């Protein structure tokens, strides 16, 4: 009784705030938060685009009023930016591949296991890193992999080492894989859940080896999840700042570090904006390529929504 | 209309005179502007914060009743926020900015700071306190510091290394460290590379060649806290760093010492400045804070904590720094050190940074 009264009251409020005549605008209203978010991003990009076209005067530390492409020319003319950009793209590609290879079996076992305990342990292991920030996790690796770290201490007991395991490119990629693995598992798990287990059983009952079933049934059906995970992992790795700083030892910068340096170290917002705009364009282009080549359904660029 | 009960200059002068007779008495005036509950001061963390807190802030807070709150935002990161606030005529995020003189000079060029010329304690300071190339005091330098060659004593049983060239010794490959923007190392590299200090900034080929050779040594590149950390964790044997960091590691029990190599070492300064846009009463008390920081008493405590020579000539070096060449006080001490005017550093920072990065990231 009480519940129906409350429902009626809520319906009354809804009718006052959003009369039935507005019903055809409901869809548009639901889009408003997304539109607002995009507008904020676009406004920020527009500001950066404008800033990137003004040159810094180092005698006054003011940017000039004239529009010029000098910041882009400067960026294009310095090999450092191309090296750092290449390192970032290659690193993001390697991290994406390794992360997906590790995340898929994790997600598969988590979804398919018949043991409630196994699922709980995997879920806790998945969510635990989210409670620890990226910087703390990176410092954790310094403690474990450092010259006098846990692992080198163990090697020392065996009469080996010490080995240099941090402050290099592989350690940055390692840190990124560890950081991004939970994101990938979370995106792949729903896709695996959506695959009816009976389809896999049907494949095996028709004589397909598990590997063949995996290749021809499971993997294609999990493709939307894999594409989503690839997209998220790739863009997050490409634009990461903290791991190269903490685990890279200062000589393995990614492009986000170059953006930071331009803005904050040399106070050149024009150059920083130019580098940031180029990063956004490249990330967008690569994301579009991933979606075009691999995307399907909601994540596809085709008109058909499967 | 002047809402202040008395002229600010007169007040500050009176306060200074009074300060000469009583350590904190200068603040006990009946006509002083309303005290803010707290002042926000930007600081570096670790030993740096402890030093200003023990040497300046605690005494100031005790004498005035004004709490000092610290903002530990990295100086480079706070800078654009301060600039934006001043430009948009908003209240700046900090009342007093403890900054590198290079960064403070950039802010002064953009006219972001209040003029500090009326601080009574400016009188009698060493000439290094005054910023070059400006009318008045849009910033005031507060101490000098030297970028020393710090080393693990275990790695040098024969004694301190003599030259910066030791950084090129293959046995230290992967075990040397520099600042990640190369700051503090350019002049030393110029001399160690066979060049002349007088050629900075026009011809620095010697410096870039030397830094190029260092790249093969796989140096670690970091910031102040990293050096202490790396020495503590046994990651490095040698570093070009501010003496305070090496001293911090030594105080923490790490077997570290430092030296000024035969080529010399860069000496620089840090500064205090007050951003424009503070309410009048807060500006007044922020100036009092800076003024107090320049007093003999505050400089003694602050610089003891840092192990650095202050701009007040009346302070004594801490016991562990007496006679240390990294604690220059007399003109002959400075002869071994290399000073690059901040204006030149500011104007060339972008180019130097780009070249250093192109070598180290290549």
Boltz contact constraints between the chains, C-beta under 6 A:
constraints:
  - contact:
      token1: [A, 58]
      token2: [B, 347]
      max_distance: 6.0
  - contact:
      token1: [A, 60]
      token2: [B, 109]
      max_distance: 6.0
  - contact:
      token1: [A, 61]
      token2: [B, 106]
      max_distance: 6.0
  - contact:
      token1: [A, 61]
      token2: [B, 109]
      max_distance: 6.0
  - contact:
      token1: [A, 61]
      token2: [B, 110]
      max_distance: 6.0
  - contact:
      token1: [A, 80]
      token2: [B, 357]
      max_distance: 6.0
  - contact:
      token1: [A, 80]
      token2: [B, 358]
      max_distance: 6.0
  - contact:
      token1: [A, 80]
      token2: [B, 361]
      max_distance: 6.0
  - contact:
      token1: [A, 83]
      token2: [B, 361]
      max_distance: 6.0
  - contact:
      token1: [A, 83]
      token2: [B, 362]
      max_distance: 6.0
  - contact:
      token1: [A, 84]
      token2: [B, 361]
      max_distance: 6.0
  - contact:
      token1: [A, 146]
      token2: [B, 233]
      max_distance: 6.0
  - contact:
      token1: [A, 147]
      token2: [B, 234]
      max_distance: 6.0
  - contact:
      token1: [A, 147]
      token2: [B, 235]
      max_distance: 6.0
  - contact:
      token1: [A, 148]
      token2: [B, 233]
      max_distance: 6.0
  - contact:
      token1: [A, 148]
      token2: [B, 234]
      max_distance: 6.0
  - contact:
      token1: [A, 167]
      token2: [B, 220]
      max_distance: 6.0
  - contact:
      token1: [A, 249]
      token2: [B, 220]
      max_distance: 6.0
  - contact:
      token1: [A, 250]
      token2: [B, 180]
      max_distance: 6.0
  - contact:
      token1: [A, 250]
      token2: [B, 221]
      max_distance: 6.0
  - contact:
      token1: [A, 250]
      token2: [B, 222]
      max_distance: 6.0
  - contact:
      token1: [A, 251]
      token2: [B, 360]
      max_distance: 6.0
  - contact:
      token1: [A, 253]
      token2: [B, 361]
      max_distance: 6.0
  - contact:
      token1: [A, 264]
      token2: [B, 76]
      max_distance: 6.0
  - contact:
      token1: [A, 264]
      token2: [B, 77]
      max_distance: 6.0
  - contact:
      token1: [A, 265]
      token2: [B, 76]
      max_distance: 6.0
  - contact:
      token1: [A, 265]
      token2: [B, 181]
      max_distance: 6.0
  - contact:
      token1: [A, 266]
      token2: [B, 349]
      max_distance: 6.0
  - contact:
      token1: [A, 266]
      token2: [B, 350]
      max_distance: 6.0
  - contact:
      token1: [A, 266]
      token2: [B, 353]
      max_distance: 6.0
  - contact:
      token1: [A, 267]
      token2: [B, 106]
      max_distance: 6.0
